[in-house]
Amino acid sequence: MKIGVVADTQDNYAGFKQLLDRFLVGGVQWLFHCGGLGSVRMVELLKPWQFYIVAGQHEPNRYVIETALR
């Protein structure tokens, strides 16, 4: 089983999408995001994945992100 680990994407939508595409091609099955997601629009990229996410210290919209992840 391959696991992808990432942190501090900080709302870099294009960069995060590119990384996830590489993970997919590489056979990654699980994704761990260790803080610094950025904004709620990043949640869209996580939908196809089985993932764990940790809230970062610089996410003022944490509640909105948590709601979108449900």
mmCIF file of the N, C-alpha and C atoms, coordinates in Angstrom:
data_MODEL
# 
_entry.id   MODEL 
# 
loop_
_atom_site.group_PDB 
_atom_site.id 
_atom_site.type_symbol 
_atom_site.label_atom_id 
_atom_site.label_alt_id 
_atom_site.label_comp_id 
_atom_site.label_asym_id 
_atom_site.label_entity_id 
_atom_site.label_seq_id 
_atom_site.pdbx_PDB_ins_code 
_atom_site.Cartn_x 
_atom_site.Cartn_y 
_atom_site.Cartn_z 
_atom_site.occupancy 
_atom_site.B_iso_or_equiv 
_atom_site.pdbx_formal_charge 
_atom_site.auth_seq_id 
_atom_site.auth_comp_id 
_atom_site.auth_asym_id 
_atom_site.auth_atom_id 
_atom_site.pdbx_PDB_model_num 
ATOM 1   N N  . MET A 1 1  ? 0.834   -1.175 0.000   1.00 0.00 ? 1  MET A N  1 
ATOM 2   C CA . MET A 1 1  ? 0.000   0.000  0.000   1.00 0.00 ? 1  MET A CA 1 
ATOM 3   C C  . MET A 1 1  ? 0.882   1.243  0.000   1.00 0.00 ? 1  MET A C  1 
ATOM 4   N N  . LYS A 1 2  ? 0.555   2.195  -0.847  1.00 0.00 ? 2  LYS A N  1 
ATOM 5   C CA . LYS A 1 2  ? 1.303   3.451  -0.900  1.00 0.00 ? 2  LYS A CA 1 
ATOM 6   C C  . LYS A 1 2  ? 0.493   4.552  -0.230  1.00 0.00 ? 2  LYS A C  1 
ATOM 7   N N  . ILE A 1 3  ? 1.207   5.380  0.530   1.00 0.00 ? 3  ILE A N  1 
ATOM 8   C CA . ILE A 1 3  ? 0.604   6.478  1.277   1.00 0.00 ? 3  ILE A CA 1 
ATOM 9   C C  . ILE A 1 3  ? 1.268   7.776  0.853   1.00 0.00 ? 3  ILE A C  1 
ATOM 10  N N  . GLY A 1 4  ? 0.447   8.790  0.592   1.00 0.00 ? 4  GLY A N  1 
ATOM 11  C CA . GLY A 1 4  ? 0.962   10.117 0.263   1.00 0.00 ? 4  GLY A CA 1 
ATOM 12  C C  . GLY A 1 4  ? 0.848   11.018 1.478   1.00 0.00 ? 4  GLY A C  1 
ATOM 13  N N  . VAL A 1 5  ? 1.888   11.762 1.758   1.00 0.00 ? 5  VAL A N  1 
ATOM 14  C CA . VAL A 1 5  ? 1.900   12.696 2.887   1.00 0.00 ? 5  VAL A CA 1 
ATOM 15  C C  . VAL A 1 5  ? 2.246   14.073 2.352   1.00 0.00 ? 5  VAL A C  1 
ATOM 16  N N  . VAL A 1 6  ? 1.450   15.066 2.747   1.00 0.00 ? 6  VAL A N  1 
ATOM 17  C CA . VAL A 1 6  ? 1.649   16.435 2.275   1.00 0.00 ? 6  VAL A CA 1 
ATOM 18  C C  . VAL A 1 6  ? 1.255   17.397 3.399   1.00 0.00 ? 6  VAL A C  1 
ATOM 19  N N  . ALA A 1 7  ? 1.816   18.587 3.366   1.00 0.00 ? 7  ALA A N  1 
ATOM 20  C CA . ALA A 1 7  ? 1.465   19.627 4.334   1.00 0.00 ? 7  ALA A CA 1 
ATOM 21  C C  . ALA A 1 7  ? 1.679   20.996 3.694   1.00 0.00 ? 7  ALA A C  1 
ATOM 22  N N  . ASP A 1 8  ? 1.069   21.980 4.294   1.00 0.00 ? 8  ASP A N  1 
ATOM 23  C CA . ASP A 1 8  ? 1.270   23.380 3.907   1.00 0.00 ? 8  ASP A CA 1 
ATOM 24  C C  . ASP A 1 8  ? 1.009   23.657 2.436   1.00 0.00 ? 8  ASP A C  1 
ATOM 25  N N  . THR A 1 9  ? -0.107  23.165 1.930   1.00 0.00 ? 9  THR A N  1 
ATOM 26  C CA . THR A 1 9  ? -0.475  23.495 0.557   1.00 0.00 ? 9  THR A CA 1 
ATOM 27  C C  . THR A 1 9  ? -0.970  24.933 0.448   1.00 0.00 ? 9  THR A C  1 
ATOM 28  N N  . GLN A 1 10 ? -1.439  25.487 1.538   1.00 0.00 ? 10 GLN A N  1 
ATOM 29  C CA . GLN A 1 10 ? -1.780  26.913 1.675   1.00 0.00 ? 10 GLN A CA 1 
ATOM 30  C C  . GLN A 1 10 ? -2.557  27.477 0.491   1.00 0.00 ? 10 GLN A C  1 
ATOM 31  N N  . ASP A 1 11 ? -3.611  26.784 0.086   1.00 0.00 ? 11 ASP A N  1 
ATOM 32  C CA . ASP A 1 11 ? -4.517  27.252 -0.961  1.00 0.00 ? 11 ASP A CA 1 
ATOM 33  C C  . ASP A 1 11 ? -3.861  27.306 -2.341  1.00 0.00 ? 11 ASP A C  1 
ATOM 34  N N  . ASN A 1 12 ? -2.800  26.544 -2.553  1.00 0.00 ? 12 ASN A N  1 
ATOM 35  C CA . ASN A 1 12 ? -2.165  26.454 -3.869  1.00 0.00 ? 12 ASN A CA 1 
ATOM 36  C C  . ASN A 1 12 ? -2.895  25.356 -4.660  1.00 0.00 ? 12 ASN A C  1 
ATOM 37  N N  . TYR A 1 13 ? -4.038  25.724 -5.210  1.00 0.00 ? 13 TYR A N  1 
ATOM 38  C CA . TYR A 1 13 ? -4.917  24.770 -5.879  1.00 0.00 ? 13 TYR A CA 1 
ATOM 39  C C  . TYR A 1 13 ? -4.212  24.033 -7.015  1.00 0.00 ? 13 TYR A C  1 
ATOM 40  N N  . ALA A 1 14 ? -3.578  24.783 -7.903  1.00 0.00 ? 14 ALA A N  1 
ATOM 41  C CA . ALA A 1 14 ? -2.924  24.167 -9.074  1.00 0.00 ? 14 ALA A CA 1 
ATOM 42  C C  . ALA A 1 14 ? -1.788  23.237 -8.655  1.00 0.00 ? 14 ALA A C  1 
ATOM 43  N N  . GLY A 1 15 ? -0.983  23.667 -7.706  1.00 0.00 ? 15 GLY A N  1 
ATOM 44  C CA . GLY A 1 15 ? 0.126   22.838 -7.231  1.00 0.00 ? 15 GLY A CA 1 
ATOM 45  C C  . GLY A 1 15 ? -0.346  21.584 -6.524  1.00 0.00 ? 15 GLY A C  1 
ATOM 46  N N  . PHE A 1 16 ? -1.391  21.713 -5.715  1.00 0.00 ? 16 PHE A N  1 
ATOM 47  C CA . PHE A 1 16 ? -1.937  20.564 -4.991  1.00 0.00 ? 16 PHE A CA 1 
ATOM 48  C C  . PHE A 1 16 ? -2.564  19.577 -5.966  1.00 0.00 ? 16 PHE A C  1 
ATOM 49  N N  . LYS A 1 17 ? -3.283  20.089 -6.968  1.00 0.00 ? 17 LYS A N  1 
ATOM 50  C CA . LYS A 1 17 ? -3.870  19.202 -7.973  1.00 0.00 ? 17 LYS A CA 1 
ATOM 51  C C  . LYS A 1 17 ? -2.782  18.440 -8.719  1.00 0.00 ? 17 LYS A C  1 
ATOM 52  N N  . GLN A 1 18 ? -1.707  19.119 -9.077  1.00 0.00 ? 18 GLN A N  1 
ATOM 53  C CA . GLN A 1 18 ? -0.606  18.464 -9.776  1.00 0.00 ? 18 GLN A CA 1 
ATOM 54  C C  . GLN A 1 18 ? 0.011   17.366 -8.903  1.00 0.00 ? 18 GLN A C  1 
ATOM 55  N N  . LEU A 1 19 ? 0.204   17.659 -7.639  1.00 0.00 ? 19 LEU A N  1 
ATOM 56  C CA . LEU A 1 19 ? 0.754   16.659 -6.725  1.00 0.00 ? 19 LEU A CA 1 
ATOM 57  C C  . LEU A 1 19 ? -0.171  15.454 -6.600  1.00 0.00 ? 19 LEU A C  1 
ATOM 58  N N  . LEU A 1 20 ? -1.473  15.701 -6.446  1.00 0.00 ? 20 LEU A N  1 
ATOM 59  C CA . LEU A 1 20 ? -2.427  14.597 -6.321  1.00 0.00 ? 20 LEU A CA 1 
ATOM 60  C C  . LEU A 1 20 ? -2.470  13.758 -7.589  1.00 0.00 ? 20 LEU A C  1 
ATOM 61  N N  . ASP A 1 21 ? -2.355  14.390 -8.741  1.00 0.00 ? 21 ASP A N  1 
ATOM 62  C CA . ASP A 1 21 ? -2.295  13.640 -10.001 1.00 0.00 ? 21 ASP A CA 1 
ATOM 63  C C  . ASP A 1 21 ? -1.071  12.729 -10.027 1.00 0.00 ? 21 ASP A C  1 
ATOM 64  N N  . ARG A 1 22 ? 0.057   13.235 -9.552  1.00 0.00 ? 22 ARG A N  1 
ATOM 65  C CA . ARG A 1 22 ? 1.278   12.404 -9.495  1.00 0.00 ? 22 ARG A CA 1 
ATOM 66  C C  . ARG A 1 22 ? 1.113   11.259 -8.505  1.00 0.00 ? 22 ARG A C  1 
ATOM 67  N N  . PHE A 1 23 ? 0.486   11.539 -7.369  1.00 0.00 ? 23 PHE A N  1 
ATOM 68  C CA . PHE A 1 23 ? 0.211   10.480 -6.395  1.00 0.00 ? 23 PHE A CA 1 
ATOM 69  C C  . PHE A 1 23 ? -0.657  9.403  -7.035  1.00 0.00 ? 23 PHE A C  1 
ATOM 70  N N  . LEU A 1 24 ? -1.677  9.812  -7.770  1.00 0.00 ? 24 LEU A N  1 
ATOM 71  C CA . LEU A 1 24 ? -2.587  8.864  -8.407  1.00 0.00 ? 24 LEU A CA 1 
ATOM 72  C C  . LEU A 1 24 ? -1.849  7.980  -9.404  1.00 0.00 ? 24 LEU A C  1 
ATOM 73  N N  . VAL A 1 25 ? -1.031  8.583  -10.248 1.00 0.00 ? 25 VAL A N  1 
ATOM 74  C CA . VAL A 1 25 ? -0.235  7.829  -11.229 1.00 0.00 ? 25 VAL A CA 1 
ATOM 75  C C  . VAL A 1 25 ? 0.736   6.892  -10.512 1.00 0.00 ? 25 VAL A C  1 
ATOM 76  N N  . GLY A 1 26 ? 1.254   7.319  -9.377  1.00 0.00 ? 26 GLY A N  1 
ATOM 77  C CA . GLY A 1 26 ? 2.197   6.505  -8.609  1.00 0.00 ? 26 GLY A CA 1 
ATOM 78  C C  . GLY A 1 26 ? 1.556   5.411  -7.776  1.00 0.00 ? 26 GLY A C  1 
ATOM 79  N N  . GLY A 1 27 ? 0.223   5.343  -7.775  1.00 0.00 ? 27 GLY A N  1 
ATOM 80  C CA . GLY A 1 27 ? -0.468  4.267  -7.060  1.00 0.00 ? 27 GLY A CA 1 
ATOM 81  C C  . GLY A 1 27 ? -0.751  4.549  -5.596  1.00 0.00 ? 27 GLY A C  1 
ATOM 82  N N  . VAL A 1 28 ? -0.700  5.809  -5.199  1.00 0.00 ? 28 VAL A N  1 
ATOM 83  C CA . VAL A 1 28 ? -1.004  6.161  -3.804  1.00 0.00 ? 28 VAL A CA 1 
ATOM 84  C C  . VAL A 1 28 ? -2.477  5.881  -3.542  1.00 0.00 ? 28 VAL A C  1 
ATOM 85  N N  . GLN A 1 29 ? -2.762  5.243  -2.388  1.00 0.00 ? 29 GLN A N  1 
ATOM 86  C CA . GLN A 1 29 ? -4.133  4.887  -2.040  1.00 0.00 ? 29 GLN A CA 1 
ATOM 87  C C  . GLN A 1 29 ? -4.685  5.721  -0.888  1.00 0.00 ? 29 GLN A C  1 
ATOM 88  N N  . TRP A 1 30 ? -3.842  6.154  -0.003  1.00 0.00 ? 30 TRP A N  1 
ATOM 89  C CA . TRP A 1 30 ? -4.257  6.955  1.154   1.00 0.00 ? 30 TRP A CA 1 
ATOM 90  C C  . TRP A 1 30 ? -3.494  8.270  1.147   1.00 0.00 ? 30 TRP A C  1 
ATOM 91  N N  . LEU A 1 31 ? -4.150  9.319  1.599   1.00 0.00 ? 31 LEU A N  1 
ATOM 92  C CA . LEU A 1 31 ? -3.536  10.637 1.645   1.00 0.00 ? 31 LEU A CA 1 
ATOM 93  C C  . LEU A 1 31 ? -3.624  11.187 3.061   1.00 0.00 ? 31 LEU A C  1 
ATOM 94  N N  . PHE A 1 32 ? -2.497  11.671 3.554   1.00 0.00 ? 32 PHE A N  1 
ATOM 95  C CA . PHE A 1 32 ? -2.433  12.343 4.851   1.00 0.00 ? 32 PHE A CA 1 
ATOM 96  C C  . PHE A 1 32 ? -2.033  13.791 4.596   1.00 0.00 ? 32 PHE A C  1 
ATOM 97  N N  . HIS A 1 33 ? -2.893  14.722 4.987   1.00 0.00 ? 33 HIS A N  1 
ATOM 98  C CA . HIS A 1 33 ? -2.576  16.155 4.860   1.00 0.00 ? 33 HIS A CA 1 
ATOM 99  C C  . HIS A 1 33 ? -2.330  16.670 6.270   1.00 0.00 ? 33 HIS A C  1 
ATOM 100 N N  . CYS A 1 34 ? -1.116  17.075 6.539   1.00 0.00 ? 34 CYS A N  1 
ATOM 101 C CA . CYS A 1 34 ? -0.679  17.391 7.899   1.00 0.00 ? 34 CYS A CA 1 
ATOM 102 C C  . CYS A 1 34 ? -0.694  18.891 8.193   1.00 0.00 ? 34 CYS A C  1 
ATOM 103 N N  . GLY A 1 35 ? -1.801  19.545 7.913   1.00 0.00 ? 35 GLY A N  1 
ATOM 104 C CA . GLY A 1 35 ? -1.970  20.952 8.260   1.00 0.00 ? 35 GLY A CA 1 
ATOM 105 C C  . GLY A 1 35 ? -1.618  21.903 7.141   1.00 0.00 ? 35 GLY A C  1 
ATOM 106 N N  . GLY A 1 36 ? -2.261  23.050 7.162   1.00 0.00 ? 36 GLY A N  1 
ATOM 107 C CA . GLY A 1 36 ? -1.974  24.086 6.181   1.00 0.00 ? 36 GLY A CA 1 
ATOM 108 C C  . GLY A 1 36 ? -2.708  23.907 4.871   1.00 0.00 ? 36 GLY A C  1 
ATOM 109 N N  . LEU A 1 37 ? -3.920  23.369 4.915   1.00 0.00 ? 37 LEU A N  1 
ATOM 110 C CA . LEU A 1 37 ? -4.688  23.159 3.689   1.00 0.00 ? 37 LEU A CA 1 
ATOM 111 C C  . LEU A 1 37 ? -4.954  24.476 2.968   1.00 0.00 ? 37 LEU A C  1 
ATOM 112 N N  . GLY A 1 38 ? -5.389  25.459 3.694   1.00 0.00 ? 38 GLY A N  1 
ATOM 113 C CA . GLY A 1 38 ? -5.658  26.766 3.090   1.00 0.00 ? 38 GLY A CA 1 
ATOM 114 C C  . GLY A 1 38 ? -7.115  27.136 3.193   1.00 0.00 ? 38 GLY A C  1 
ATOM 115 N N  . SER A 1 39 ? -7.862  26.927 2.123   1.00 0.00 ? 39 SER A N  1 
ATOM 116 C CA . SER A 1 39 ? -9.266  27.331 2.115   1.00 0.00 ? 39 SER A CA 1 
ATOM 117 C C  . SER A 1 39 ? -10.169 26.167 1.746   1.00 0.00 ? 39 SER A C  1 
ATOM 118 N N  . VAL A 1 40 ? -11.451 26.448 1.826   1.00 0.00 ? 40 VAL A N  1 
ATOM 119 C CA . VAL A 1 40 ? -12.451 25.421 1.574   1.00 0.00 ? 40 VAL A CA 1 
ATOM 120 C C  . VAL A 1 40 ? -12.428 24.934 0.115   1.00 0.00 ? 40 VAL A C  1 
ATOM 121 N N  . ARG A 1 41 ? -11.964 25.738 -0.807  1.00 0.00 ? 41 ARG A N  1 
ATOM 122 C CA . ARG A 1 41 ? -11.942 25.290 -2.213  1.00 0.00 ? 41 ARG A CA 1 
ATOM 123 C C  . ARG A 1 41 ? -10.998 24.115 -2.418  1.00 0.00 ? 41 ARG A C  1 
ATOM 124 N N  . MET A 1 42 ? -10.051 23.913 -1.538  1.00 0.00 ? 42 MET A N  1 
ATOM 125 C CA . MET A 1 42 ? -9.111  22.787 -1.638  1.00 0.00 ? 42 MET A CA 1 
ATOM 126 C C  . MET A 1 42 ? -9.793  21.458 -1.341  1.00 0.00 ? 42 MET A C  1 
ATOM 127 N N  . VAL A 1 43 ? -10.901 21.497 -0.618  1.00 0.00 ? 43 VAL A N  1 
ATOM 128 C CA . VAL A 1 43 ? -11.629 20.273 -0.251  1.00 0.00 ? 43 VAL A CA 1 
ATOM 129 C C  . VAL A 1 43 ? -12.093 19.525 -1.496  1.00 0.00 ? 43 VAL A C  1 
ATOM 130 N N  . GLU A 1 44 ? -12.439 20.250 -2.534  1.00 0.00 ? 44 GLU A N  1 
ATOM 131 C CA . GLU A 1 44 ? -12.880 19.637 -3.792  1.00 0.00 ? 44 GLU A CA 1 
ATOM 132 C C  . GLU A 1 44 ? -11.864 18.619 -4.308  1.00 0.00 ? 44 GLU A C  1 
ATOM 133 N N  . LEU A 1 45 ? -10.589 18.922 -4.161  1.00 0.00 ? 45 LEU A N  1 
ATOM 134 C CA . LEU A 1 45 ? -9.537  18.028 -4.654  1.00 0.00 ? 45 LEU A CA 1 
ATOM 135 C C  . LEU A 1 45 ? -9.417  16.760 -3.824  1.00 0.00 ? 45 LEU A C  1 
ATOM 136 N N  . LEU A 1 46 ? -9.908  16.792 -2.598  1.00 0.00 ? 46 LEU A N  1 
ATOM 137 C CA . LEU A 1 46 ? -9.780  15.640 -1.708  1.00 0.00 ? 46 LEU A CA 1 
ATOM 138 C C  . LEU A 1 46 ? -10.895 14.615 -1.887  1.00 0.00 ? 46 LEU A C  1 
ATOM 139 N N  . LYS A 1 47 ? -11.966 14.980 -2.544  1.00 0.00 ? 47 LYS A N  1 
ATOM 140 C CA . LYS A 1 47 ? -13.149 14.110 -2.630  1.00 0.00 ? 47 LYS A CA 1 
ATOM 141 C C  . LYS A 1 47 ? -12.876 12.701 -3.155  1.00 0.00 ? 47 LYS A C  1 
ATOM 142 N N  . PRO A 1 48 ? -12.033 12.504 -4.168  1.00 0.00 ? 48 PRO A N  1 
ATOM 143 C CA . PRO A 1 48 ? -11.823 11.135 -4.661  1.00 0.00 ? 48 PRO A CA 1 
ATOM 144 C C  . PRO A 1 48 ? -10.921 10.284 -3.763  1.00 0.00 ? 48 PRO A C  1 
ATOM 145 N N  . TRP A 1 49 ? -10.321 10.875 -2.743  1.00 0.00 ? 49 TRP A N  1 
ATOM 146 C CA . TRP A 1 49 ? -9.321  10.194 -1.933  1.00 0.00 ? 49 TRP A CA 1 
ATOM 147 C C  . TRP A 1 49 ? -9.883  9.692  -0.608  1.00 0.00 ? 49 TRP A C  1 
ATOM 148 N N  . GLN A 1 50 ? -9.250  8.641  -0.105  1.00 0.00 ? 50 GLN A N  1 
ATOM 149 C CA . GLN A 1 50 ? -9.413  8.278  1.303   1.00 0.00 ? 50 GLN A CA 1 
ATOM 150 C C  . GLN A 1 50 ? -8.304  9.039  2.011   1.00 0.00 ? 50 GLN A C  1 
ATOM 151 N N  . PHE A 1 51 ? -8.665  9.893  2.929   1.00 0.00 ? 51 PHE A N  1 
ATOM 152 C CA . PHE A 1 51 ? -7.666  10.784 3.501   1.00 0.00 ? 51 PHE A CA 1 
ATOM 153 C C  . PHE A 1 51 ? -7.892  11.038 4.979   1.00 0.00 ? 51 PHE A C  1 
ATOM 154 N N  . TYR A 1 52 ? -6.830  11.464 5.602   1.00 0.00 ? 52 TYR A N  1 
ATOM 155 C CA . TYR A 1 52 ? -6.848  12.004 6.963   1.00 0.00 ? 52 TYR A CA 1 
ATOM 156 C C  . TYR A 1 52 ? -6.296  13.415 6.860   1.00 0.00 ? 52 TYR A C  1 
ATOM 157 N N  . ILE A 1 53 ? -6.874  14.318 7.623   1.00 0.00 ? 53 ILE A N  1 
ATOM 158 C CA . ILE A 1 53 ? -6.430  15.703 7.554   1.00 0.00 ? 53 ILE A CA 1 
ATOM 159 C C  . ILE A 1 53 ? -6.315  16.268 8.969   1.00 0.00 ? 53 ILE A C  1 
ATOM 160 N N  . VAL A 1 54 ? -5.274  17.048 9.169   1.00 0.00 ? 54 VAL A N  1 
ATOM 161 C CA . VAL A 1 54 ? -5.034  17.727 10.439  1.00 0.00 ? 54 VAL A CA 1 
ATOM 162 C C  . VAL A 1 54 ? -5.173  19.218 10.188  1.00 0.00 ? 54 VAL A C  1 
ATOM 163 N N  . ALA A 1 55 ? -5.893  19.899 11.051  1.00 0.00 ? 55 ALA A N  1 
ATOM 164 C CA . ALA A 1 55 ? -6.052  21.350 10.890  1.00 0.00 ? 55 ALA A CA 1 
ATOM 165 C C  . ALA A 1 55 ? -4.748  22.049 11.233  1.00 0.00 ? 55 ALA A C  1 
ATOM 166 N N  . GLY A 1 56 ? -4.412  23.041 10.436  1.00 0.00 ? 56 GLY A N  1 
ATOM 167 C CA . GLY A 1 56 ? -3.214  23.830 10.682  1.00 0.00 ? 56 GLY A CA 1 
ATOM 168 C C  . GLY A 1 56 ? -3.507  25.039 11.546  1.00 0.00 ? 56 GLY A C  1 
ATOM 169 N N  . GLN A 1 57 ? -2.490  25.720 11.950  1.00 0.00 ? 57 GLN A N  1 
ATOM 170 C CA . GLN A 1 57 ? -2.655  26.871 12.833  1.00 0.00 ? 57 GLN A CA 1 
ATOM 171 C C  . GLN A 1 57 ? -3.028  28.145 12.088  1.00 0.00 ? 57 GLN A C  1 
ATOM 172 N N  . HIS A 1 58 ? -2.910  28.169 10.775  1.00 0.00 ? 58 HIS A N  1 
ATOM 173 C CA . HIS A 1 58 ? -3.189  29.374 9.991   1.00 0.00 ? 58 HIS A CA 1 
ATOM 174 C C  . HIS A 1 58 ? -4.449  29.232 9.148   1.00 0.00 ? 58 HIS A C  1 
ATOM 175 N N  . GLU A 1 59 ? -5.434  28.526 9.648   1.00 0.00 ? 59 GLU A N  1 
ATOM 176 C CA . GLU A 1 59 ? -6.678  28.357 8.914   1.00 0.00 ? 59 GLU A CA 1 
ATOM 177 C C  . GLU A 1 59 ? -7.819  29.034 9.671   1.00 0.00 ? 59 GLU A C  1 
ATOM 178 N N  . PRO A 1 60 ? -8.031  30.311 9.392   1.00 0.00 ? 60 PRO A N  1 
ATOM 179 C CA . PRO A 1 60 ? -9.075  31.039 10.100  1.00 0.00 ? 60 PRO A CA 1 
ATOM 180 C C  . PRO A 1 60 ? -10.476 30.528 9.768   1.00 0.00 ? 60 PRO A C  1 
ATOM 181 N N  . ASN A 1 61 ? -10.621 29.867 8.636   1.00 0.00 ? 61 ASN A N  1 
ATOM 182 C CA . ASN A 1 61 ? -11.909 29.339 8.217   1.00 0.00 ? 61 ASN A CA 1 
ATOM 183 C C  . ASN A 1 61 ? -12.021 27.843 8.506   1.00 0.00 ? 61 ASN A C  1 
ATOM 184 N N  . ARG A 1 62 ? -11.415 27.416 9.561   1.00 0.00 ? 62 ARG A N  1 
ATOM 185 C CA . ARG A 1 62 ? -11.372 25.994 9.923   1.00 0.00 ? 62 ARG A CA 1 
ATOM 186 C C  . ARG A 1 62 ? -12.768 25.375 9.997   1.00 0.00 ? 62 ARG A C  1 
ATOM 187 N N  . TYR A 1 63 ? -13.719 26.081 10.587  1.00 0.00 ? 63 TYR A N  1 
ATOM 188 C CA . TYR A 1 63 ? -15.075 25.539 10.721  1.00 0.00 ? 63 TYR A CA 1 
ATOM 189 C C  . TYR A 1 63 ? -15.697 25.288 9.346   1.00 0.00 ? 63 TYR A C  1 
ATOM 190 N N  . VAL A 1 64 ? -15.493 26.194 8.408   1.00 0.00 ? 64 VAL A N  1 
ATOM 191 C CA . VAL A 1 64 ? -16.041 26.040 7.055   1.00 0.00 ? 64 VAL A CA 1 
ATOM 192 C C  . VAL A 1 64 ? -15.411 24.824 6.375   1.00 0.00 ? 64 VAL A C  1 
ATOM 193 N N  . ILE A 1 65 ? -14.116 24.654 6.542   1.00 0.00 ? 65 ILE A N  1 
ATOM 194 C CA . ILE A 1 65 ? -13.423 23.496 5.965   1.00 0.00 ? 65 ILE A CA 1 
ATOM 195 C C  . ILE A 1 65 ? -13.941 22.202 6.584   1.00 0.00 ? 65 ILE A C  1 
ATOM 196 N N  . GLU A 1 66 ? -14.091 22.164 7.903   1.00 0.00 ? 66 GLU A N  1 
ATOM 197 C CA . GLU A 1 66 ? -14.594 20.966 8.580   1.00 0.00 ? 66 GLU A CA 1 
ATOM 198 C C  . GLU A 1 66 ? -15.995 20.616 8.087   1.00 0.00 ? 66 GLU A C  1 
ATOM 199 N N  . THR A 1 67 ? -16.836 21.614 7.904   1.00 0.00 ? 67 THR A N  1 
ATOM 200 C CA . THR A 1 67 ? -18.196 21.388 7.417   1.00 0.00 ? 67 THR A CA 1 
ATOM 201 C C  . THR A 1 67 ? -18.162 20.826 6.002   1.00 0.00 ? 67 THR A C  1 
ATOM 202 N N  . ALA A 1 68 ? -17.317 21.368 5.144   1.00 0.00 ? 68 ALA A N  1 
ATOM 203 C CA . ALA A 1 68 ? -17.214 20.889 3.754   1.00 0.00 ? 68 ALA A CA 1 
ATOM 204 C C  . ALA A 1 68 ? -16.680 19.463 3.683   1.00 0.00 ? 68 ALA A C  1 
ATOM 205 N N  . LEU A 1 69 ? -15.854 19.070 4.635   1.00 0.00 ? 69 LEU A N  1 
ATOM 206 C CA . LEU A 1 69 ? -15.287 17.716 4.620   1.00 0.00 ? 69 LEU A CA 1 
ATOM 207 C C  . LEU A 1 69 ? -16.325 16.658 5.016   1.00 0.00 ? 69 LEU A C  1 
ATOM 208 N N  . ARG A 1 70 ? -17.377 17.061 5.656   1.00 0.00 ? 70 ARG A N  1 
ATOM 209 C CA . ARG A 1 70 ? -18.401 16.091 6.084   1.00 0.00 ? 70 ARG A CA 1 
ATOM 210 C C  . ARG A 1 70 ? -19.267 15.661 4.977   1.00 0.00 ? 70 ARG A C  1 
# 
